[in-house]
């Protein structure tokens, strides 16, 4: 079975993490993605270490199911090769700094004249308006600028960035949703449109709860480590061996915790009998709980809590996650037939469609490995291809 976006052609001039993550989503859903890369070094993520047989693991993670062609976009002949692609494309995706697409000749107005049905997606750091729109910005910078880093970490250790690219890949998700929505709209109108999203807008959206909480209380949220501002107890606790994470979001779950640790009197204790009171007295409650948890092992407590239906987990490291039977049961890692890495496995998209197949059909391409094939498919003959090669327009 073909993916739901089978037949959709995407021209991808993105680099780094956000844009390639977006086009990977489209590719996994079945779209044909032509990944246009710079001569010699290609996508910046190719050199984001560690390297695995010479390939950056960031690149490997987010570029499967695409074809790579190397084109020098600084040269007019290179631009016209891309214009030829755009004429019969459905989607064009760029993540240049604000204004650069227009300077290069790939702005929305220019490409819309070539193909009025084109869905044009611009994914940027700070969005299309405001004084910061020209600023460069990586994931961690925008985490700082949207307040995420300000509430992450702990009061003792100070601010910390989320250790995964939540804004790069979060904005990629919004971009993909926007593109799919625009494709659906095009079925009704016959017209393309421009889709925009940014890391900054994604960060503000993720911060929605904390912003509303501040509006309501006029109190700045604190860095709480593994704890949750709205619930208690909710966080990591030491045991006699390894720490565990528990999450209690209502009074019923708290009662179960009390029964497990044989402290039923806390259920009616005026300090802890409601979630609001537990949040207020969080420090005292956490200390009392940890004293109880230290009397036995993590395995002991997890077994007890699992039996009672209390959300809990050990705090796994990456190597233990890779051995987790749940990961295996869900088949979250799929093999990719890579020409240089024999045992490459990649995390699949975390969605399933009952009537469509979402497969990793093609490994992350080597730099320019599909150049000749793509050009021939667009009517460029061998002689012209050799001329472009000799001029350095393509590689």
C-alpha positions as CSV (number, residue, x, y, z in Angstrom):
1,X,0.0,0.0,0.0
2,X,1.2,3.5,-0.9
3,X,1.5,6.2,1.8
4,X,-1.3,8.8,2.0
5,X,0.8,11.4,0.3
6,X,1.9,9.2,-2.6
7,X,1.9,11.3,-5.8
8,X,2.9,14.5,-3.9
9,X,6.2,16.0,-5.1
10,X,8.2,18.1,-2.6
11,X,11.2,20.3,-3.5
12,X,13.3,20.6,-0.3
13,X,16.0,23.3,0.0
14,X,16.2,23.0,3.8
15,X,19.2,22.2,6.0
16,X,20.1,21.5,9.6
17,X,17.2,20.0,11.7
18,X,13.9,21.8,11.5
19,X,13.3,21.8,7.7
20,X,14.7,18.3,7.1
21,X,12.5,17.0,9.9
22,X,9.5,18.5,8.2
23,X,10.3,17.0,4.8
24,X,11.1,13.6,6.5
25,X,7.5,13.6,7.9
26,X,6.2,14.2,4.4
27,X,8.5,11.6,2.9
28,X,7.5,9.0,5.5
29,X,3.8,9.7,4.6
30,X,4.6,8.8,1.0
31,X,5.6,12.0,-0.7
32,X,8.5,12.2,-3.2
33,X,11.0,14.5,-1.7
34,X,13.8,16.0,-3.8
35,X,16.5,17.2,-1.4
36,X,18.6,19.9,-2.9
37,X,22.0,20.3,-1.3
38,X,25.0,22.6,-1.6
39,X,28.1,21.6,-3.5
40,X,30.8,19.8,-1.5
41,X,29.4,19.9,2.0
42,X,25.6,19.5,1.5
43,X,23.3,19.7,4.4
44,X,25.0,21.1,7.6
45,X,23.7,18.2,9.6
46,X,25.9,15.8,7.6
47,X,28.8,16.9,9.8
48,X,26.9,17.1,13.1
49,X,28.6,14.5,15.2
50,X,29.1,11.9,16.2
51,X,29.9,10.5,12.8
52,X,28.9,7.0,11.8
53,X,31.0,5.7,8.9
54,X,31.5,9.3,7.9
55,X,27.8,10.3,8.2
56,X,26.5,12.6,10.9
57,X,23.9,10.9,13.1
58,X,21.7,14.0,13.1
59,X,21.6,13.8,9.3
60,X,20.9,10.0,9.4
61,X,18.0,10.5,11.8
62,X,15.9,12.9,9.7
63,X,16.7,12.3,6.0
64,X,15.4,8.9,5.1
65,X,13.0,8.4,2.2
66,X,14.5,11.3,0.3
67,X,16.6,11.7,-2.9
68,X,19.6,14.0,-2.8
69,X,20.7,16.2,-5.7
70,X,23.5,18.7,-5.5
71,X,22.8,22.1,-7.2
72,X,24.7,25.4,-6.8
73,X,21.9,27.8,-6.0
74,X,24.2,30.8,-6.3
75,X,24.5,30.3,-10.1
76,X,21.7,31.3,-12.5
77,X,21.8,28.0,-14.2
78,X,21.4,26.2,-10.9
79,X,18.3,28.4,-10.1
80,X,16.7,27.5,-13.4
81,X,17.2,23.8,-12.7
82,X,15.2,24.3,-9.5
83,X,12.6,26.4,-11.3
84,X,12.1,23.5,-13.7
85,X,11.4,21.2,-10.6
86,X,9.0,23.8,-9.1
87,X,6.8,23.9,-12.2
88,X,5.4,20.4,-11.6
89,X,5.9,20.2,-7.8
90,X,3.2,20.3,-5.2
91,X,5.2,21.6,-2.3
92,X,8.3,23.8,-1.8
93,X,10.0,24.0,1.6
94,X,12.7,26.4,2.8
95,X,14.1,27.3,6.2
96,X,16.4,30.2,5.2
97,X,16.9,33.2,7.5
98,X,14.2,35.8,6.8
99,X,14.7,37.4,3.4
100,X,17.3,35.1,2.0
101,X,14.8,33.0,-0.1
102,X,13.8,36.2,-1.9
103,X,17.5,37.3,-2.4
104,X,18.2,33.9,-3.9
105,X,15.2,34.0,-6.2
106,X,13.1,31.5,-4.4
107,X,10.6,33.7,-2.6
108,X,6.9,32.9,-2.6
109,X,5.8,35.5,-5.1
110,X,8.4,34.3,-7.6
111,X,7.6,30.6,-7.3
112,X,3.8,31.2,-7.2
113,X,4.1,32.8,-10.7
114,X,5.8,29.6,-11.9
115,X,3.2,27.4,-10.3
116,X,0.0,28.8,-8.9
117,X,-0.9,25.4,-7.3
118,X,2.3,25.3,-5.3
119,X,2.2,25.0,-1.5
120,X,5.1,27.1,-0.3
121,X,6.3,26.5,3.3
122,X,8.7,28.8,5.1
123,X,10.0,27.6,8.4
124,X,12.1,30.2,10.3
125,X,13.5,30.9,13.7
126,X,11.4,34.0,14.6
127,X,8.6,34.1,12.1
128,X,7.7,36.5,9.4
129,X,7.0,39.6,11.4
130,X,8.5,41.7,14.2
131,X,11.9,43.1,15.0
132,X,13.4,39.7,15.6
133,X,12.5,38.2,12.3
134,X,16.0,38.8,10.9
135,X,17.7,37.1,13.8
136,X,19.4,33.7,13.4
137,X,18.2,31.2,16.0
138,X,18.9,27.6,16.9
139,X,16.7,25.4,19.1
140,X,18.4,26.3,22.3
141,X,18.4,30.0,21.6
142,X,14.7,30.0,21.0
143,X,14.2,27.8,24.1
144,X,15.9,30.6,26.0
145,X,13.9,33.4,24.2
146,X,10.5,31.8,24.8
147,X,11.0,31.1,28.5
148,X,11.3,27.3,28.2
149,X,14.9,27.3,29.5
150,X,13.8,29.7,32.2
151,X,11.5,27.1,33.7
152,X,13.6,24.1,32.9
153,X,16.2,22.7,35.2
154,X,16.2,23.3,38.9
155,X,16.6,26.3,41.3
156,X,19.8,24.8,42.6
157,X,21.4,23.8,39.3
158,X,20.1,26.8,37.3
159,X,18.5,26.9,33.8
160,X,18.8,24.0,31.4
161,X,17.8,23.4,27.8
162,X,15.6,20.5,26.9
163,X,18.1,17.9,25.7
164,X,16.1,17.1,22.6
165,X,15.4,19.4,19.7
166,X,11.8,20.1,20.8
167,X,11.5,23.4,18.8
168,X,13.2,22.2,15.7
169,X,11.1,19.1,15.5
170,X,8.0,20.7,17.0
171,X,8.0,23.4,14.3
172,X,8.5,20.7,11.7
173,X,5.3,19.0,12.9
174,X,3.4,22.3,12.6
175,X,4.8,22.9,9.2
176,X,3.8,19.4,8.0
177,X,0.3,19.9,9.4
178,X,0.1,23.3,7.7
179,X,1.2,21.7,4.3
180,X,-1.3,18.9,4.6
181,X,-4.0,21.3,5.4
182,X,-3.1,23.5,2.4
183,X,-3.1,20.4,0.1
184,X,-6.6,19.6,1.3
185,X,-7.7,23.2,0.7
186,X,-6.2,23.1,-2.8
187,X,-8.5,20.2,-3.6
188,X,-11.4,22.6,-3.1
189,X,-10.0,25.8,-4.6
190,X,-7.4,24.6,-7.1
191,X,-4.9,27.1,-5.7
192,X,-1.8,26.9,-3.6
193,X,-0.8,29.1,-0.7
194,X,2.0,30.0,1.6
195,X,2.4,28.2,4.9
196,X,4.6,29.7,7.6
197,X,5.7,28.5,11.1
198,X,8.7,29.1,13.3
199,X,10.6,27.9,16.3
200,X,9.6,31.0,18.2
201,X,5.8,30.4,17.7
202,X,6.2,26.8,18.6
203,X,8.0,27.7,21.8
204,X,5.3,30.2,22.8
205,X,2.6,27.6,22.1
206,X,4.4,25.0,24.3
207,X,4.6,27.6,27.0
208,X,0.8,28.3,26.9
209,X,0.0,26.7,30.4
210,X,2.8,28.7,32.1
211,X,1.7,31.9,30.4
212,X,-1.9,31.5,31.5
213,X,-0.8,30.6,35.0
214,X,1.2,33.8,35.2
215,X,-1.7,35.9,33.9
216,X,-3.9,34.3,36.6
217,X,-1.4,34.7,39.5
218,X,1.1,37.3,38.5
219,X,3.7,34.9,39.8
220,X,6.7,33.9,37.8
221,X,7.0,30.1,37.5
222,X,9.9,28.4,39.2
223,X,12.4,25.9,37.9
224,X,11.1,22.7,39.4
225,X,13.4,19.9,38.0
226,X,11.3,16.8,37.6
227,X,8.4,18.2,39.6
228,X,5.2,19.6,38.0
229,X,3.8,23.1,38.9
230,X,0.2,21.9,38.9
231,X,0.4,18.5,40.6
232,X,1.9,16.9,43.7
233,X,3.5,14.5,44.2
234,X,4.9,14.5,40.7
235,X,8.6,13.9,40.2
236,X,11.7,11.8,40.7
237,X,12.3,10.2,44.1
238,X,15.3,8.3,45.4
239,X,14.8,4.7,46.5
240,X,17.3,2.3,48.1
241,X,19.0,1.8,44.7
242,X,17.7,3.7,41.6
243,X,15.5,6.7,41.4
244,X,11.9,6.3,40.1
245,X,9.4,8.8,38.6
246,X,5.8,8.9,39.8
247,X,3.0,11.1,38.6
248,X,-0.1,11.9,40.7
249,X,-2.6,14.2,39.1
250,X,-5.6,13.6,41.3
251,X,-6.7,12.7,44.8
252,X,-7.7,9.2,43.8
253,X,-4.1,8.4,42.7
254,X,-2.7,10.0,45.9
255,X,-4.9,7.7,48.0
256,X,-3.4,4.7,46.1
257,X,0.1,6.0,46.9
258,X,-0.7,6.3,50.5
259,X,-2.0,2.8,50.7
260,X,1.1,1.4,48.9
261,X,3.4,3.1,51.4
262,X,1.1,2.3,54.3
263,X,0.5,5.9,55.2
264,X,-3.3,6.0,54.9
265,X,-3.5,8.8,57.5
266,X,-2.1,11.2,54.9
267,X,-5.3,10.8,52.9
268,X,-7.2,12.9,55.4
269,X,-4.2,15.0,56.5
270,X,-5.1,18.6,56.2
271,X,-1.7,19.3,54.5
272,X,-2.2,16.7,51.8
273,X,-5.9,15.9,51.4
274,X,-6.4,17.8,48.1
275,X,-4.1,18.5,45.2
276,X,-4.1,22.2,45.8
277,X,-2.9,21.6,49.4
278,X,-0.3,19.1,48.3
279,X,1.1,21.6,45.8
280,X,1.3,24.2,48.5
281,X,3.1,21.8,50.8
282,X,5.1,20.0,48.1
283,X,8.5,20.3,49.8
284,X,7.3,18.7,53.0
285,X,5.4,16.0,51.2
286,X,8.3,15.1,48.9
287,X,10.7,14.8,51.8
288,X,8.3,12.5,53.6
289,X,7.7,10.4,50.5
290,X,11.4,10.0,49.8
291,X,12.0,8.8,53.3
292,X,9.5,6.0,52.7
293,X,10.8,5.2,49.2
294,X,14.4,4.8,50.5
295,X,13.3,1.9,52.6
296,X,13.0,-0.4,49.6
297,X,14.2,-0.9,46.0
298,X,13.0,0.7,42.8
299,X,11.8,-2.7,41.5
300,X,9.8,-3.2,44.7
301,X,8.0,0.2,44.4
302,X,7.4,-0.1,40.7
303,X,5.7,-3.5,41.2
304,X,3.5,-2.1,43.9
305,X,2.5,1.0,42.0
306,X,1.9,-0.8,38.7
307,X,-0.4,-3.2,40.6
308,X,-2.4,-0.2,41.9
309,X,-2.4,1.7,38.6
310,X,-0.2,4.6,39.7
311,X,1.8,6.1,36.8
312,X,5.4,5.4,37.4
313,X,8.7,4.4,35.8
314,X,12.4,3.9,36.4
315,X,14.5,6.7,34.9
316,X,16.1,4.9,31.9
317,X,19.2,5.7,30.0
318,X,19.4,5.5,26.3
319,X,21.0,2.0,26.2
320,X,18.2,0.6,28.4
321,X,15.5,2.2,26.2
322,X,17.0,0.4,23.2
323,X,16.6,-2.9,25.1
324,X,13.0,-2.1,26.2
325,X,10.5,-4.7,25.2
326,X,7.9,-2.0,24.7
327,X,10.0,-0.4,22.0
328,X,10.4,-3.8,20.4
329,X,6.7,-4.6,20.6
330,X,5.8,-1.3,18.9
331,X,8.5,-1.9,16.3
332,X,9.7,1.7,16.8
333,X,13.1,1.0,15.1
334,X,13.1,0.1,11.5
335,X,16.0,-1.1,9.5
336,X,17.3,1.1,6.7
337,X,19.4,-0.4,3.8
338,X,22.3,2.0,3.9
339,X,25.3,1.6,1.5
340,X,27.9,2.4,4.3
341,X,26.2,1.4,7.6
342,X,25.1,-2.3,7.5
343,X,23.1,-2.2,10.8
344,X,21.4,1.2,10.5
345,X,18.0,1.4,12.4
346,X,15.9,4.5,12.6
347,X,13.0,5.5,14.7
348,X,9.8,5.5,12.6
349,X,7.1,8.1,12.8
350,X,5.1,7.7,15.9
351,X,1.8,7.2,14.1
352,X,0.1,4.3,12.4
353,X,-2.6,4.3,9.7
354,X,-4.7,1.2,9.4
355,X,-5.1,1.5,5.6
356,X,-1.8,3.0,4.6
357,X,1.8,1.9,4.9
358,X,4.4,4.3,6.4
359,X,7.7,2.6,5.6
360,X,11.4,3.6,5.6
361,X,11.8,2.6,1.9
362,X,15.1,4.5,1.3
363,X,18.0,5.1,3.6
364,X,19.3,8.7,4.1
365,X,20.9,9.4,0.8
366,X,24.6,10.0,0.2
367,X,25.4,13.5,-0.9
368,X,24.2,13.9,-4.5
369,X,23.5,10.2,-5.1
370,X,20.4,10.8,-7.0
371,X,21.5,13.9,-9.1
372,X,21.6,12.3,-12.5
373,X,18.4,10.3,-12.1
374,X,16.4,13.3,-11.0
375,X,17.7,15.5,-13.8
376,X,16.9,12.8,-16.4
377,X,13.4,12.5,-15.0
378,X,12.9,16.2,-15.6
379,X,14.0,16.0,-19.3
380,X,17.6,16.9,-19.0
381,X,19.7,14.8,-21.4
382,X,23.2,13.3,-20.8
383,X,25.0,16.0,-22.8
384,X,23.3,18.8,-20.8
385,X,24.0,17.0,-17.5
386,X,27.7,16.8,-18.4
387,X,27.8,20.5,-19.2
388,X,26.3,21.2,-15.8
389,X,28.8,19.0,-14.1
390,X,31.7,20.6,-15.9
391,X,30.5,24.1,-14.8
392,X,30.1,23.0,-11.2
393,X,26.4,23.7,-11.3
394,X,25.7,20.2,-10.1
395,X,27.7,17.4,-8.5
